[in-house]
Amino acid sequence: MTISWRHYAKDHPGIVDAAITLLMICAASGPAMLNSDLSDTDALSWRSAVPLTVVGALALLWRRSHPRTVVVLTVVGASAAGGFGYLITPVLLAPVMVALYELAVRVPGTTTRVYYAASTAAVAVSALVGDEYGYPWPLAVLNPVLFLLLPVALAEYTRLRHDYLAAVTARAEYAERHREEVARQRVTEERARIARELHDVVAHHMSLANAQAGAAAYLARGHHDDQVQKILADLTGTTSAALRELKATVGLLRQPDDTSSPLEPTPGLARLPELTAAFASAGLDVDVTVEGEERQLSPGVDLTAFRILQEALTNVTKHATTSNASVRLAYAEDRLTITVANAAGPTTPTPESPDDGFGIVGMRERARSAGGRFHAGPLPGGGFTVVAELPIRL
């Protein structure tokens, strides 16, 4: 019912204003017209104030568009009533209260306070001057002070509540937009992470398989059957590893509660000997040097370090003219520095070239996502180097 009435008042403001104005006219003039304690002469003199109170009440029809003027007119009517000796009561002050409320809602601040003070003073002074019946003076003063303060305070509360609801609504809308943005960002980051995994797995194993197949074909022409058999066995292992890692990476796209096929353990630096052995079967000798005391890396950093090494050595296999590469792992108190270099001049363009593909981009993204730094570029005397600094613990 309350909601329906509010909707009706909002949809039919003219009818509501007319009803309020009629009610205020009765409130301002009715008590005086019905007062039987006054003599005919007094009643006649009192009724001379009725037109002013009626005009003030009628002015409420324009309180939305001219709130200041309406306050003045209603105050004139109430002051006239007080000047003719009638006791100032909340009923007579009702039009002024409605006008002050509208003014306080629409023009809050200093303007409302000034109009409130002036209205209170005008009504109180007129009531004191026109008091011919010995009304207690506190009634003539306190009634306008307190009852005219009520609509101002109510309007301030209404305005603050409206501002609060507007702020709550704005925060809710912002939170909703922000939540959607965060969700989109997380989806984008997850897609980029899976894309890096797929690139690293496919690029590494396919490049390695290609190199092994090429080596096997070369040795087959020279009738080195034993070496060919060994390389073909390594090739089988390479393709099997590629299939397993692809299955594990694609498994990242499954639902969290899908446990139909468990994923393999996340690779890390513990598999570095296996990685170098795979490259050795493809004809790339990798020299590994460890400096400082080896420390346990957090799982995310361990995976990042392994993938950077894997991609960097894969690039050497694909683009360099050398059959040797060096890997240096330098452990500090809180950081691990990984350096991969090949001495011969590479045919790969510099990292700043737009033809780099996704290898260097992926390594840089991995290092930065782990809170580290990354650099890749040609060596002064020829060759290429990749340097990544990673935190020991995330």
C-alpha positions as CSV (number, residue, x, y, z in Angstrom):
1,M,0.0,0.0,0.0
2,T,2.8,2.4,0.9
3,I,4.6,1.7,-2.3
4,S,1.4,2.2,-4.3
5,W,0.7,5.5,-2.6
6,R,4.3,6.7,-3.4
7,H,4.0,5.7,-7.0
8,Y,0.6,7.5,-7.2
9,A,2.1,10.7,-5.7
10,K,5.0,10.5,-8.1
11,D,2.8,10.0,-11.1
12,H,0.1,12.6,-10.1
13,P,2.0,15.5,-8.4
14,G,-0.7,18.0,-9.3
15,I,-3.5,16.1,-7.5
16,V,-1.3,15.7,-4.5
17,D,-0.4,19.4,-4.4
18,A,-4.1,20.4,-4.7
19,A,-5.0,18.0,-1.8
20,I,-2.2,19.4,0.4
21,T,-3.2,23.0,-0.4
22,L,-6.8,22.4,0.5
23,L,-5.8,20.8,3.7
24,M,-3.5,23.7,4.5
25,I,-6.3,26.2,3.8
26,C,-8.6,24.4,6.3
27,A,-5.7,24.3,8.8
28,A,-4.9,28.0,8.5
29,S,-8.5,29.4,8.5
30,G,-10.6,26.7,10.1
31,P,-9.7,27.2,13.8
32,A,-10.3,31.0,13.7
33,M,-13.7,30.6,11.9
34,L,-14.8,28.0,14.5
35,N,-13.5,29.9,17.6
36,S,-16.7,30.6,19.6
37,D,-14.9,32.2,22.6
38,L,-14.3,35.5,20.7
39,S,-17.0,38.2,20.6
40,D,-18.5,39.1,17.2
41,T,-16.3,42.2,17.1
42,D,-13.2,40.2,17.8
43,A,-14.2,37.5,15.4
44,L,-14.7,40.1,12.7
45,S,-11.4,41.6,13.4
46,W,-9.8,38.2,13.4
47,R,-11.4,37.2,10.1
48,S,-9.6,40.1,8.5
49,A,-6.5,38.0,8.7
50,V,-8.2,35.0,7.0
51,P,-7.6,36.2,3.5
52,L,-3.9,36.5,4.1
53,T,-3.7,33.0,5.6
54,V,-5.7,31.6,2.6
55,V,-3.4,33.3,0.1
56,G,-0.4,31.9,1.9
57,A,-1.9,28.4,1.8
58,L,-2.9,28.8,-1.9
59,A,0.7,29.7,-2.6
60,L,1.8,26.2,-1.7
61,L,0.7,25.2,-5.2
62,W,3.8,26.9,-6.5
63,R,6.2,25.8,-3.8
64,R,8.2,23.5,-6.1
65,S,9.0,26.2,-8.6
66,H,9.2,29.3,-6.3
67,P,10.1,27.9,-2.8
68,R,11.4,31.3,-1.5
69,T,8.4,33.3,-2.5
70,V,6.0,30.7,-1.0
71,V,7.8,30.8,2.3
72,V,7.4,34.6,2.4
73,L,3.7,34.4,1.6
74,T,3.0,31.7,4.2
75,V,4.9,33.6,6.9
76,V,2.9,36.7,6.1
77,G,-0.3,34.8,6.7
78,A,0.9,33.2,9.9
79,S,2.2,36.6,11.2
80,A,-1.1,38.3,10.4
81,A,-2.9,35.6,12.5
82,G,-0.5,36.3,15.4
83,G,-0.9,40.0,15.0
84,F,-4.7,39.7,15.3
85,G,-4.3,38.0,18.6
86,Y,-4.8,34.4,17.7
87,L,-2.5,31.9,19.5
88,I,0.2,30.5,17.2
89,T,-0.3,26.7,17.1
90,P,1.1,24.0,14.9
91,V,-2.2,24.1,12.9
92,L,-1.7,27.7,12.0
93,L,2.0,27.1,11.2
94,A,1.3,24.1,9.0
95,P,1.5,26.1,5.7
96,V,4.8,27.6,6.8
97,M,6.1,24.2,7.8
98,V,5.3,22.8,4.4
99,A,6.9,25.7,2.6
100,L,10.0,25.5,4.7
101,Y,10.3,21.8,4.1
102,E,10.2,22.3,0.4
103,L,12.8,25.1,0.6
104,A,15.1,23.0,2.7
105,V,14.9,20.1,0.3
106,R,15.5,22.1,-2.8
107,V,17.9,24.9,-1.4
108,P,19.7,23.4,1.5
109,G,22.4,25.2,3.5
110,T,22.6,28.9,4.3
111,T,19.6,30.0,2.4
112,T,17.3,27.7,4.4
113,R,18.8,28.7,7.7
114,V,18.3,32.4,6.9
115,Y,14.7,31.9,5.9
116,Y,14.1,29.8,9.0
117,A,15.5,32.4,11.3
118,A,13.6,35.2,9.6
119,S,10.3,33.3,9.6
120,T,10.6,32.4,13.2
121,A,11.4,35.9,14.2
122,A,8.5,37.4,12.2
123,V,5.9,35.0,13.6
124,A,7.1,35.3,17.2
125,V,7.3,39.1,17.2
126,S,3.9,39.4,15.6
127,A,2.4,37.0,18.2
128,L,4.0,39.0,21.1
129,V,2.9,42.3,19.7
130,G,-0.7,41.2,18.9
131,D,-1.3,39.3,22.2
132,E,-4.4,40.8,23.7
133,Y,-5.6,37.7,25.6
134,G,-2.6,37.2,28.0
135,Y,-1.3,34.0,26.4
136,P,1.9,32.8,28.1
137,W,4.8,34.4,26.2
138,P,6.8,31.1,26.0
139,L,4.0,29.7,23.8
140,A,4.3,32.6,21.4
141,V,8.0,32.2,21.1
142,L,8.7,28.5,21.5
143,N,5.9,27.3,19.2
144,P,7.3,28.9,16.1
145,V,10.9,28.2,17.1
146,L,10.3,24.5,17.6
147,F,7.6,23.7,15.1
148,L,9.4,25.6,12.3
149,L,12.6,23.8,13.1
150,L,10.9,20.4,12.6
151,P,10.4,20.6,8.8
152,V,14.0,21.9,8.3
153,A,15.4,19.0,10.3
154,L,13.1,16.6,8.5
155,A,14.2,17.9,5.1
156,E,17.9,17.6,6.1
157,Y,17.3,14.0,7.2
158,T,15.5,13.3,3.9
159,R,18.2,14.9,1.9
160,L,21.0,13.0,3.7
161,R,19.0,9.7,3.3
162,H,18.6,10.4,-0.4
163,D,22.3,11.1,-0.7
164,Y,23.1,8.0,1.2
165,L,20.9,5.8,-1.0
166,A,22.4,7.4,-4.1
167,A,25.9,6.7,-2.8
168,V,25.0,3.1,-2.0
169,T,23.5,2.7,-5.4
170,A,26.6,4.2,-7.0
171,R,28.9,2.0,-5.0
172,A,26.8,-1.1,-5.9
173,E,26.9,-0.2,-9.6
174,Y,30.7,0.5,-9.4
175,A,31.2,-2.8,-7.6
176,E,29.2,-4.6,-10.3
177,R,31.2,-3.0,-13.1
178,H,34.5,-3.6,-11.2
179,R,33.5,-7.3,-10.6
180,E,32.8,-7.7,-14.3
181,E,36.1,-6.0,-15.2
182,V,38.0,-8.2,-12.7
183,A,36.3,-11.3,-14.1
184,R,37.2,-10.3,-17.7
185,Q,40.8,-9.6,-16.6
186,R,41.1,-13.0,-14.9
187,V,39.8,-14.7,-18.0
188,T,42.3,-12.8,-20.1
189,E,45.2,-13.7,-17.8
190,E,44.1,-17.3,-17.8
191,R,43.9,-17.5,-21.5
192,A,47.3,-15.9,-21.8
193,R,48.7,-18.4,-19.3
194,I,47.3,-21.4,-21.2
195,A,48.5,-19.9,-24.5
196,R,52.0,-19.7,-23.0
197,E,51.9,-23.3,-21.8
198,L,50.7,-24.5,-25.2
199,H,53.3,-22.5,-27.0
200,D,56.1,-23.7,-24.8
201,V,55.0,-27.4,-25.0
202,V,54.4,-27.4,-28.8
203,A,57.4,-25.3,-29.7
204,H,59.8,-27.2,-27.6
205,H,58.8,-30.7,-28.4
206,M,58.1,-30.1,-32.1
207,S,61.4,-28.4,-32.5
208,L,63.2,-31.1,-30.6
209,A,61.4,-33.8,-32.6
210,N,62.3,-32.1,-35.8
211,A,66.0,-31.9,-34.8
212,Q,66.0,-35.5,-33.8
213,A,64.3,-36.6,-37.0
214,G,66.8,-34.6,-39.0
215,A,69.8,-36.1,-37.1
216,A,68.3,-39.6,-37.6
217,A,68.0,-39.1,-41.3
218,Y,71.5,-37.7,-41.5
219,L,73.0,-40.7,-39.7
220,A,70.9,-43.2,-41.6
221,R,72.6,-42.0,-44.8
222,G,75.9,-42.9,-43.2
223,H,74.7,-46.3,-42.1
224,H,75.1,-45.5,-38.4
225,D,72.4,-47.9,-37.4
226,D,73.1,-48.0,-33.7
227,Q,73.0,-44.2,-33.4
228,V,69.9,-44.0,-35.5
229,Q,68.1,-46.5,-33.3
230,K,69.0,-44.5,-30.2
231,I,67.8,-41.2,-31.7
232,L,64.5,-42.9,-32.9
233,A,64.0,-44.1,-29.4
234,D,64.6,-40.6,-28.1
235,L,62.2,-39.3,-30.7
236,T,59.5,-41.6,-29.5
237,G,60.1,-40.4,-26.0
238,T,59.9,-36.8,-27.2
239,T,56.6,-37.2,-28.9
240,S,55.2,-39.1,-25.9
241,A,56.2,-36.3,-23.6
242,A,54.7,-33.8,-25.9
243,L,51.4,-35.7,-25.9
244,R,51.4,-36.0,-22.1
245,E,52.2,-32.3,-21.6
246,L,49.5,-31.3,-24.1
247,K,47.0,-33.4,-22.3
248,A,48.0,-31.8,-19.0
249,T,47.8,-28.3,-20.4
250,V,44.4,-28.9,-22.1
251,G,43.3,-30.3,-18.7
252,L,43.6,-26.8,-17.3
253,L,40.4,-26.0,-19.3
254,R,38.4,-28.7,-17.5
255,Q,35.9,-28.0,-14.7
256,P,37.6,-27.9,-11.2
257,D,35.6,-30.9,-10.1
258,D,36.5,-33.0,-13.1
259,T,39.0,-35.7,-11.8
260,S,38.6,-38.1,-14.6
261,S,42.2,-37.9,-15.6
262,P,44.8,-36.5,-13.1
263,L,47.4,-34.1,-14.3
264,E,51.1,-34.8,-14.3
265,P,53.2,-33.1,-11.6
266,T,54.2,-29.6,-12.6
267,P,57.7,-29.5,-14.2
268,G,60.5,-27.7,-12.4
269,L,64.3,-27.4,-12.3
270,A,64.4,-31.0,-11.0
271,R,63.8,-32.0,-14.6
272,L,66.7,-30.0,-15.9
273,P,68.9,-33.1,-16.5
274,E,66.1,-34.7,-18.4
275,L,65.7,-31.5,-20.5
276,T,69.4,-31.2,-21.3
277,A,69.5,-34.9,-22.2
278,A,66.7,-34.4,-24.7
279,F,68.5,-31.6,-26.3
280,A,71.7,-33.6,-26.4
281,S,69.9,-36.3,-28.4
282,A,69.0,-33.5,-30.9
283,G,72.7,-32.5,-31.2
284,L,72.8,-29.6,-28.8
285,D,75.3,-29.9,-26.0
286,V,74.2,-27.9,-22.9
287,D,76.7,-27.0,-20.2
288,V,75.0,-26.3,-16.9
289,T,76.8,-24.3,-14.1
290,V,75.3,-23.8,-10.7
291,E,76.6,-20.9,-8.5
292,G,75.7,-20.5,-4.8
293,E,73.7,-22.8,-2.6
294,E,70.8,-24.4,-4.3
295,R,67.5,-23.4,-2.7
296,Q,64.0,-24.7,-3.0
297,L,61.8,-22.5,-5.2
298,S,58.1,-22.0,-4.8
299,P,56.1,-24.1,-7.3
300,G,55.2,-21.1,-9.4
301,V,58.7,-19.8,-9.7
302,D,60.0,-23.4,-10.3
303,L,57.7,-23.8,-13.2
304,T,58.6,-20.3,-14.6
305,A,62.3,-21.1,-14.4
306,F,61.9,-24.4,-16.2
307,R,59.7,-23.0,-19.0
308,I,62.2,-20.1,-19.5
309,L,65.1,-22.6,-19.8
310,Q,63.0,-24.8,-22.1
311,E,62.1,-22.0,-24.4
312,A,65.5,-20.4,-24.5
313,L,67.2,-23.7,-25.4
314,T,64.5,-24.4,-27.9
315,N,65.3,-21.0,-29.6
316,V,69.0,-22.0,-29.7
317,T,68.1,-25.3,-31.4
318,K,65.9,-23.5,-34.0
319,H,67.8,-20.4,-34.7
320,A,71.5,-20.6,-33.7
321,T,74.3,-21.9,-35.8
322,T,76.1,-23.5,-32.8
323,S,75.8,-26.9,-31.3
324,N,76.7,-25.6,-27.8
325,A,74.8,-23.6,-25.2
326,S,75.6,-22.7,-21.6
327,V,73.2,-22.5,-18.7
328,R,74.1,-20.7,-15.5
329,L,72.0,-20.8,-12.4
330,A,73.1,-18.2,-9.8
331,Y,71.4,-18.5,-6.4
332,A,71.4,-15.5,-4.1
333,E,69.7,-15.0,-0.8
334,D,66.3,-14.2,-2.3
335,R,66.8,-14.4,-6.1
336,L,67.7,-16.8,-8.8
337,T,69.4,-15.5,-11.9
338,I,69.1,-17.7,-15.0
339,T,71.4,-17.1,-17.9
340,V,71.2,-19.0,-21.2
341,A,73.8,-18.1,-23.9
342,N,75.2,-19.5,-27.1
343,A,78.6,-18.3,-28.4
344,A,78.0,-18.5,-32.2
345,G,76.2,-15.7,-34.1
346,P,72.4,-16.4,-34.2
347,T,70.3,-15.9,-37.2
348,T,67.4,-14.8,-34.9
349,P,66.5,-11.1,-35.1
350,T,66.9,-9.0,-32.0
351,P,64.0,-9.0,-29.5
352,E,62.9,-5.7,-30.6
353,S,62.1,-7.0,-34.0
354,P,58.4,-7.6,-34.8
355,D,59.3,-11.1,-36.2
356,D,60.3,-12.6,-32.9
357,G,57.1,-14.6,-32.5
358,F,55.8,-15.5,-29.1
359,G,58.9,-17.1,-27.5
360,I,60.6,-14.0,-26.1
361,V,57.3,-12.4,-25.4
362,G,56.2,-15.5,-23.4
363,M,59.4,-15.7,-21.4
364,R,59.2,-12.0,-20.6
365,E,55.5,-12.4,-19.4
366,R,56.5,-15.4,-17.3
367,A,59.3,-13.6,-15.6
368,R,57.2,-10.5,-14.9
369,S,54.2,-12.5,-13.6
370,A,56.5,-14.2,-11.1
371,G,57.7,-10.8,-9.9
372,G,61.1,-10.9,-11.7
373,R,62.9,-9.3,-14.6
374,F,63.9,-10.4,-18.1
375,H,66.3,-9.4,-20.7
376,A,67.2,-11.0,-24.1
377,G,69.5,-9.7,-26.8
378,P,72.6,-10.3,-28.9
379,L,76.1,-10.6,-27.3
380,P,78.8,-8.1,-28.3
381,G,81.0,-10.8,-29.9
382,G,78.2,-12.7,-31.5
383,G,75.7,-15.0,-30.1
384,F,72.6,-14.5,-28.1
385,T,71.8,-14.4,-24.4
386,V,68.7,-14.7,-22.2
387,V,68.8,-13.5,-18.6
388,A,65.9,-13.9,-16.1
389,E,66.0,-12.8,-12.5
390,L,63.3,-14.5,-10.4
391,P,62.5,-14.4,-6.7
392,I,63.2,-17.5,-4.7
393,R,59.7,-17.4,-3.1
394,L,56.5,-15.7,-4.3
